[in-house]
Amino acid sequence: MYCLILMLWELSKYRCAAWFDQQQRRPVDIIRSIKLHIGLALGKMMFKTDHSLATYQILHSYGFTYHTVAKRMNLVRWIPPLVDFCLNVDGASKGNPGFCGGGGCIRDKRGTILLAFANFYGVGNNIIAETRALCDGLRLAHFLGVRLSAIYSDSSTLVHSIQQGICSNWHIQHWWRPFRDLLQRNATILSHVFRETNQVADRLANHAISSMCNESFLLVEWDHSPPLGEGALS
C-alpha cells in the first residue's frame, strides 16, 4: 500500500511539474526517486516475522533489504519449592464466557504430586475460573494442613492484582478477598509462570469442564487420575 501511494505521488508530481512548470523528468529519475523512498522506509521498519526466500530474492533484486526482530528462545521449566510444598493452579473457560473449570496440584520439592483437584464452576469467564481455582487450591491445602511456600499461576492479571492489592474485576471479589487474606496470613509467595510449566493444572481444568463435576486425587489414587499425558507430568 505504501509503495502504491508513493508511486502515485511521484507520478502526480511529475504530471504537475510538466503541466504547470514545463519541467520534464526522465522516467529513470522517477523510478530512482521511488526506489530511494521505499529503501528508506524499509530501512526504518522492523518486521516481526521473516518472509519467504522468494520474497527476499524479489526485494534483493530491486536493491531493497529489510530487518526482522531477532527471535529469542526462553528456557522454561517447572521450579520446585525449596521447602515445604508448592501449588500450581489454572482455570479454563470454553467460550469466555462459557462453561469453565479450574484445576491444580500440590507438589513437593522432588516434583511428586501429593494432591490434585479438578472443579467445575458452571458458566463464567477466564478470570473467574482462574480466581476460583486459586481459592479452591488454597482452601484445600489449608484444610489438609499442608504448608505452601510457593504458588504458581499463569494468569498475569490475577497475580498482578494480588501483588498490587487491587481487585481487577468485581465479579471475582467473593473469592478474591478470602484467598488474599490467606496469602497474607501465611506469607506465601504467589508468582506468575509460563503456561508450559503449568500443564498439569491446565489439563485438570479442562478435565473439569469435560466431566462437569468436582474431583480430587490423592497420591495413592493418582493412577486413576484423568489422562494428563507424559509431557504434562515432567
N, C-alpha and C positions, 0 to 999 in steps of 0.2 A: 504493500500500500504506500509506504514511504517512497519507494523508487518510482512508482507510477505518478504520484503527486509531484515529485522532483522533476521527472521528465516533462510533465505538462507545464510546470512552472518555467523551465528553461526554454521550452518551445514558445510559450507565451511571451517571454522576454525577447526572444529572437524576432517574433512577429511584430511586437510593438516597436522595437528598435528599427525594423525595416520600414514600417509604415510611417512613423512619426519623426524619426531622426535620420532616416535614409542611411542607416548603418547596416552593413552586410556582415554577417558572421558565417564562417565556414562550418559545415556540418561536423567536421572533425573537432572544431573548437567547442561546439555544443556538447558533443559526446565526452570530450575530456573534462568539461565542467561538471557534467552529471556524474562521471566516474569519481571525480575528486570529492564531491559532496557525499556520495554513497560510501566511499572509503573512509572518510572522516567519521561518518555516523556509525559504521560497523566497528571502527576502532574504539569508540567510546562505549559501545554496548557490551554487556556481559550476559551470555545466554546460559540458562540453567541446564539445558540438555545438549548433548553433542548431536550433530547432524550426520546423515549418512555420508559414505565415501563419495557417492555420485554428486551430492550437493556440494561437498567441499571441492571436488575437482572442477565443477562448473564455476564456482566463485573464484577459485585459484586461476582459472583460465582468463578471467577478466581482471586479474590482478588484485582481488579482494582477499582479505583474511578476517577471521572473527575469533573471538575469545569465549571460552566456556569456563564455568565455575569448576574448579578442581574438586572432585568428589573425595570426601574424607570418610574413611572406614572407622567406625567405633567398635571396639571390643566390648561386648555386652555379656555379663554373666551374673548369676544369682550370687548374692553376698550373704554368707551365713552369719548368724549373730555371734558376737564374741562370748557372751554369757547368756544363760537362760534360753529363751525361745524367741522366735520371730513369727509374725503374722503377715501373710500375703492375702490381699483381698482384691476382688474385682467385681464389677457389675456389667450387665449387658441388657440391651433393650432392642427388640425386634420391631423397628418402625419409628421409634423415637418421636412421639410416644407410641407405645405398643406394649405387648407382653414383655415383662422384664424380670430379671432374677439376679441373684448375687451368689458368690461363692468365695471360699477362702480356705486356707490351710495353715496349720501351726507346725513349724519345723524346729528341730534342734540344730546345734552347730555342725552336726555331721550331715545335715540335709534330710534326715529321716522325718517323715511326716507322722506326727503324733495324732493329729485330729484334722478332719476336713468337714466342710459343710456346703450344702447347695440348697438355697432357699428361693422359692417362687414368690414374687411380690405382686402379681396381677398386672394391671395396666399402669405404665409410668414411663419416664424418660431415663436417659443415661445417668444424670446426676442424682436422681432419686435412687436408682439401683446401686450406684457407687456408694452413696451415703449409708443406705440401709445395710449393705454388705459389710462396711466397716463397723457399723454399730453392732451388728449381729456377731461379728468376729470378736469384738472387744467384750461383749456380754458373755459369750461362750467361754472365753479364756478366764474371765473374772469368776464365772460360775464354777469352773473346774479348778480354780486356784493356780492357774498357770501364769507364771510371771513373764511378761513380754518385755524384751529390751529394745525391740525394733518392730516397726510396722511399715509394710511396703504397699503402695498403691500406684497404679499407672494413670490415675486421674490427676493431672496437674492442677485443675480447677479446684478440686476438693482439698488437695494438700496445701495449696496456697491460701485457701480460705481459713484453714485451721491455723496455719503459721501466722497469718495476719490477724486472726481473731474476729473476722468479719464473715458472717453467713452470706454466701453469694446468691442464694435463692430462697425465697420464703417458703417454698414447697417442702424444703428439707429441714426446716427449723425443729420439727418434732423429734428428729433423730440427731441433728447436728449438735444441739446443746448437750445431750447426755454423754455422747462419746467425747466431746471436747472436755467435759468435766472429768471423765475417766482418764483421759490422756494427761491432764494437768495433775490429777491426784497421784498417778503412778509414775509421772515423769518419763513417759515412754516417747521415744523419738519416732515421728512419722516422716517418711521420706518418699519422694517420687522416684519411680523406676520405669524403665522402658518396658513396653508390653512383652517383648521377647523373654524377659526374666520373670514374667508373671503368668506363664502359660497354664499352670495347674489351676490357679484361681479363675482364669478366663474359661477354661474348659468346664469347670464346675458351675460357673454362672450360666453358661449356655446349656448345660445339662439340666439345670433347674427350670429353664424355660421350656425345654422339650418334654420334661417329665411332669411339669406343673405341680410339683409337690416339694415339701421340705424334707431334706435328708441330712444325716450326719454320719461320718465314718470315723471309727476309732482305728488305731494302728492294727489291732488284731483283726479288724474287718476290712482292711484295705484291699485284700484280694478280691473282694466282692464290690469294689467301688466302681463308679462309672468309667467306661473306657476313656483314658486320657492320652494314650499314645506314649511311646518311649521317649520322644523328644521333650515332652512336657515335664517329665519327672527328672530329667537330667539337669 
